[in-house]
Amino acid sequence: MLAPRSSPSPIFRSFLKVVEVPKDEDAVYNNNPWTNRDLIPMPADRRTYKIWSYVIYWFITGSCISAYTTGSTLLAYGLTATQAIACIVIGAVIVGFLCIACGWMGERHHIGFTVASRFSWGLRGAYFPVVLRVFIAMFWDGLQAYWGGQAVAVTIGAIFPGYAAMQTSLAGGILMLKDLIGLIIYYMFFLTIMRIPPEKLQRPFIVSSIMFGGTLIGLLTWAVSNTHSGGPLFQQPSDPVHGIGWPMTFGITAILGAWGGGTLGQSDWTRYANRPYAPTLSQLFIAPICIISCTIIGIIVTSCASEIIGELVWEPFLLLSALQDHYNNSPRVRAAIFFAGLGCVVSQLGISIVLNSVSAGMDLAGIAPRYLNIRRGAYIVAALGIASNPWQYLSKAATFLTVLSGFSIFLAPFSGIMLADYLVVRRCILKLEDCYIGDSRSIYWYHSGVHWRAVLAFVLGVFPTMPGLIMSTRDPNAWNGWVRTFHIAFFVGLAISFAAFWLICRISPPPGLGVGLNYHDEDMGWDSEVGSGKLHLKVESDASAS
């Protein structure tokens, strides 16, 4: 016979109370297993993002070192510069349309992906996509932080040439000591900026956009003025190993994989919109323009720089370091490199917050709402990102692209299920309060809190591409039907999971279809028992309580 479970000691209960996430002074919600300040439907007073805010958001997201490097890296697969640009244009346009579709629930219901997963996967089943997205964000955050640390090292090296010349290495020669020091300094800035709530980040984003925009313009001006052309890469013939079609398709998939997390988590940011359709124009036009512009600049600068300094350098901060050596530490060049390097640093801070910290932080808040909010979750993701050793999986171009496409294997089915469920099956109608009721009274409880239809659709979406990922990881030269399917993982995963979820729901409709509203009712309120605690969440029209 089992002994009754002993209750926590008074000291431990007091400790748990102290570490609970803070609430607003006059809050009408309670911290409980499903709710905290960062998970409730966004109140009106925190919806501060206007049309111009999303223009800046997409400059941060689209014009970044990831975009600059992704376009250049495609050249390593034998594509010409023109063919690489074609891949980028097609991928960027698709990203724009996906952002509109994935961000719609944020505009209408003011919830992010974390809560949205509950109506698609069930209250308990939602932990699976949330945890997996945190895992993926961990690698991305580590990658962005490592680049940010390298950019800090270049910026410091412009002031102190001796620091730039430091050659001490770690991790078998892959990690430079100066980059590790730069990484520590980078995190000092990151931890400070993450104290700013997401709804108040517009001004820091403007600073980041202006500074990195200046870096891109400066590099492009230098490159073209010295070569008076686009550089030798625009004259080289293509030399892909497996013909033109598959490498170009792989390139398009890599673009979608690179921005897959951003498209899937669009509602994490569109829920801050001060009115409907505020993000739409930016998603449709500014997103592709920024992605295309930054990647084309990256290709042109990389091409021209190879003619000037005699080597192909993908990353802009490494190019800046090479230029300091090329111009023999000229004071004027060092001044330019300082400001250009600083632009790279703030760009990395912006992209880490936009694509990783806020979304993954909210995901972790969904796992333990009493004790984790966006800020605390972001700090945890940052620590996990460094533990992932990003310098290892960035050491080769082929590994980098495999990682990008590998992410799309999981993100694409998530997107397909969410889009099919919200837009087609439910026709944008949700009973929003039931996303916060963790028992059988919720229409999204399904079977013991898990929605089997989503699980089945996810497995069907992942299965065709998983063997190719495994084969490509074991042997980068592998080439068969499974590998070719993996090369179009985003398209395959999205299409199969979307169609499978829709068909399963046609055969076996989930409960609660047509119940609820196609918008967030500002006056909604409810009371329900959740475990041993009382959930009371009421979003007033003036939103003063939140």
Summary of the structure (lengths in Angstrom):
residues: 546
radius of gyration: 24.0
end to end distance: 47.1
largest distance: 84.5
contacts: 2031
relative contact order: 0.18
helix: 67%
strand: 4%
